[in-house]
Amino acid sequence: MLIPISTAAFQQQAQPEVLFDTHPETSLDFNHVRERLSQGYDKPFLLVDLNIVRQKARRFQAAMPRVRPHYAVKANPDRRVLQALIEEGAGFEIASIAELDLLLELGVPAAEIFYSNPMKSRAYLNYAASKGVEWYVIDSIEELQKINSVKADAKLYLRIDTPNIGSDWPLAGKFGTHLADIAHIIQEAARLKADLAGVTFHVGSQCRNPQNWRVGIERAISVFGEMRKAGLDPRLLNIGGGYPVRHLKPIPSIEIIASVVNEAIAELPEHIQIIAEPGRYLVSDSAYFICQVVGTATRSEKRWMYWDAGMFGGMIEITEGLNYEILSDRSGNCVPWSIAGPTCDSVDILMRDVMLPADIQEGDLIYIPNTGAYTTAYASNFNGFPLPDVHVVNS
Ligand SMILES: *Cc1c(COP(=O)(O)O)cnc(C)c1O
């Protein structure tokens, strides 16, 4: 039996700085992949080990005992993943009513579901309110007024702008009240007698700078002071998502991030409820993505390979700069390859000049670890290609 060869310049050695994670990440046992493939291969699939999802939830909770994780459903909305997280005691964060329905069907109480999308349509708000959702984010006067007109007794939390320095996907700018606008929103909430009861921030996805959480928490605490002065009753701190997983670059461990967070929240009184919204952290390591080379070509002496899953089939984060480790059963000399998906769209190019074995051929399977987050959730049927399957082990 062939053993997959790590073809990227992948280093698992301990990093010299204490800042970086030397904790060996668990990732799905490759024997599960072999076992699944012994039943044949017909299309791309994700293989998720639910025990790893459970382990990650426990590790998160052990690192930050005062912070309850509310999983960001968008990272991987598979029901079996959600069920495993329910069993671990997680709450949830949603962006749409389809995500809400999924959770309600699984028996999650509406009170444990945080509606954290800063832009919600009136129709979605009506629906969420009718289902009993209590907590809603705002980051503008307009959203405050909209929610207040739909559900006057909603519990609201204000998303403030925080630095996204050191995050692979900075979000600052699109969402988050700027510091200069916070006072105005607080005044309007007081005038409307709205229950503006908390503060949140998002440091950006795959955030490698723990100090961003410290800055966010310090700003939140100062906003609590402003809220109290206006007669409001702040009682929720939501420290958002962004906890990183290890691909090819070093990351701070969850324990390192937790030491910063735990210190920053140490003085907060007991009645302040503290939650976080991890997405990627809880699910990414748990899975392998498996796809197949549908063909190769040589163009002006450059090698190209075409996979049956490209940016429309689950691999879109590659195009945003995520360096996945790519494994194959080949062990030939490495040469530069360009990799594209199966569709005819010119944007469906995943990588250029990545070093992979020269002898990769049509029909070879490609194995990509650490793909449980933001892969299948992004896939579309564009150009008639099927959505990847999701299979699980240890359910
Ligand atoms: C996407 C998202 C998250 C999860 O982010 P990760 O980087 O996957 O941890 C958390 N909160 C909100 C509001 C989000 O939009």
The ligand as an SDF file (V2000), in Angstrom:
LIG
                    3D

 15 15  0  0  0  0  0  0  0  0999 V2000
  -17.5360   33.7150   10.1470 C   0  0  0  0  0  0  0  0  0  0  0  0
  -17.8240   34.2490   11.4820 C   0  0  0  0  0  0  0  0  0  0  0  0
  -17.2830   33.6250   12.6110 C   0  0  0  0  0  0  0  0  0  0  0  0
  -16.3320   32.4610   12.5490 C   0  0  0  0  0  0  0  0  0  0  0  0
  -15.0730   32.8430   12.0940 O   0  0  0  0  0  0  0  0  0  0  0  0
  -13.8520   31.8090   12.1260 P   0  0  0  0  0  0  0  0  0  0  0  0
  -12.7490   32.5920   11.5400 O   0  0  0  0  0  0  0  0  0  0  0  0
  -14.2500   30.6330   11.3020 O   0  0  0  0  0  0  0  0  0  0  0  0
  -13.6300   31.4430   13.5530 O   0  0  0  0  0  0  0  0  0  0  0  0
  -17.6460   34.1200   13.8520 C   0  0  0  0  0  0  0  0  0  0  0  0
  -18.4920   35.1870   13.9670 N   0  0  0  0  0  0  0  0  0  0  0  0
  -19.0220   35.8070   12.8960 C   0  0  0  0  0  0  0  0  0  0  0  0
  -19.9340   36.9430   13.1020 C   0  0  0  0  0  0  0  0  0  0  0  0
  -18.6950   35.3700   11.6230 C   0  0  0  0  0  0  0  0  0  0  0  0
  -19.2050   35.9970   10.5660 O   0  0  0  0  0  0  0  0  0  0  0  0
  1  2  1  0
  2  3  1  0
  2 14  2  0
  3  4  1  0
  3 10  2  0
  4  5  1  0
  5  6  1  0
  6  7  2  0
  6  8  1  0
  6  9  1  0
 10 11  1  0
 11 12  2  0
 12 13  1  0
 12 14  1  0
 14 15  1  0
M  END
$$$$
